[in-house]
């Protein structure tokens, strides 16, 4: 990927950075939950989609940014959506694997 690390993409996509060493792991607060994390990640993807749509509308109206900014916003929204779908697929796979475990 031409020099872009996964950790570099996580900041662009609105996903918290993963610490590189176990000593840097931060404990979640009492109010934070996995559901809250997923909700905020989906909200970030939705925000990127709306920003992309707005940039396209402004460009077509002739009042907005240049074509490079519009394409960049659209690609950022597309990549974040694809990443969200891959994470969803992995979660479904993990759930199905757990359900296949014999007790």
C-alpha positions as CSV (number, residue, x, y, z in Angstrom):
1,X,0.0,0.0,0.0
2,X,2.6,2.6,-1.0
3,X,3.9,3.3,2.5
4,X,0.6,3.8,4.3
5,X,0.4,1.7,7.5
6,X,-2.8,0.3,9.0
7,X,-2.4,2.5,12.1
8,X,-2.2,5.5,9.8
9,X,-5.5,4.6,8.2
10,X,-7.2,4.1,11.6
11,X,-6.9,7.8,12.3
12,X,-8.4,8.8,9.0
13,X,-11.3,6.4,9.5
14,X,-12.1,7.6,13.0
15,X,-11.0,4.4,14.7
16,X,-8.9,4.7,17.8
17,X,-5.3,3.9,17.5
18,X,-4.2,0.5,18.7
19,X,-1.3,0.7,21.2
20,X,1.9,-0.9,20.0
21,X,2.9,-2.3,23.3
22,X,0.9,-4.0,26.0
23,X,2.1,-1.5,28.6
24,X,0.2,1.3,26.8
25,X,-3.2,-0.3,27.0
26,X,-5.8,2.0,28.5
27,X,-8.6,0.6,30.6
28,X,-12.1,1.6,29.5
29,X,-14.0,3.8,31.8
30,X,-17.1,2.5,33.7
31,X,-19.4,4.0,31.1
32,X,-17.6,2.9,28.0
33,X,-18.8,-0.3,26.3
34,X,-18.2,-2.3,23.2
35,X,-21.6,-1.2,21.9
36,X,-20.7,2.5,22.4
37,X,-17.5,1.9,20.5
38,X,-19.3,0.3,17.6
39,X,-21.9,3.1,17.6
40,X,-19.3,5.8,17.4
41,X,-17.4,3.9,14.6
42,X,-20.6,3.6,12.5
43,X,-21.4,7.3,13.2
44,X,-17.9,8.2,11.9
45,X,-18.4,6.3,8.7
46,X,-21.9,7.9,8.3
47,X,-20.3,11.4,8.8
48,X,-17.7,10.7,6.1
49,X,-20.5,9.6,3.7
50,X,-22.4,12.8,4.4
51,X,-19.3,14.9,3.9
52,X,-18.6,13.2,0.6
53,X,-22.2,13.7,-0.6
54,X,-22.0,17.4,0.5
55,X,-18.7,17.9,-1.4
56,X,-20.2,16.3,-4.5
57,X,-23.3,18.5,-4.4
58,X,-21.2,21.6,-3.9
59,X,-18.9,20.7,-6.8
60,X,-21.8,20.1,-9.1
61,X,-23.3,23.4,-8.2
62,X,-20.0,25.1,-9.0
63,X,-19.6,26.6,-5.6
64,X,-17.5,24.1,-3.8
65,X,-14.0,22.6,-3.7
66,X,-11.8,21.5,-6.6
67,X,-12.2,18.0,-8.1
68,X,-9.2,16.6,-6.2
69,X,-10.9,17.4,-2.8
70,X,-14.2,15.8,-4.0
71,X,-12.5,12.6,-5.2
72,X,-10.5,12.4,-2.0
73,X,-13.6,12.8,0.2
74,X,-15.4,10.1,-1.9
75,X,-12.5,7.7,-1.6
76,X,-12.1,8.3,2.1
77,X,-15.8,7.5,2.6
78,X,-15.6,4.4,0.4
79,X,-12.6,3.0,2.2
80,X,-14.1,3.6,5.6
81,X,-17.3,1.8,4.5
82,X,-15.4,-1.1,3.1
83,X,-13.4,-1.4,6.3
84,X,-16.6,-1.3,8.4
85,X,-18.1,-4.1,6.2
86,X,-15.0,-6.3,6.6
87,X,-15.1,-5.8,10.4
88,X,-18.8,-6.7,10.4
89,X,-18.0,-9.9,8.3
90,X,-15.2,-10.9,10.8
91,X,-17.6,-10.4,13.7
92,X,-20.3,-12.5,12.1
93,X,-17.7,-15.2,11.3
94,X,-16.5,-15.2,15.0
95,X,-20.0,-15.4,16.2
96,X,-20.8,-18.4,13.9
97,X,-17.6,-20.1,15.1
98,X,-18.5,-19.6,18.7
99,X,-22.0,-21.0,18.0
100,X,-20.4,-24.2,16.5
101,X,-18.4,-24.9,19.6
102,X,-19.7,-28.1,21.3
103,X,-20.3,-27.7,25.0
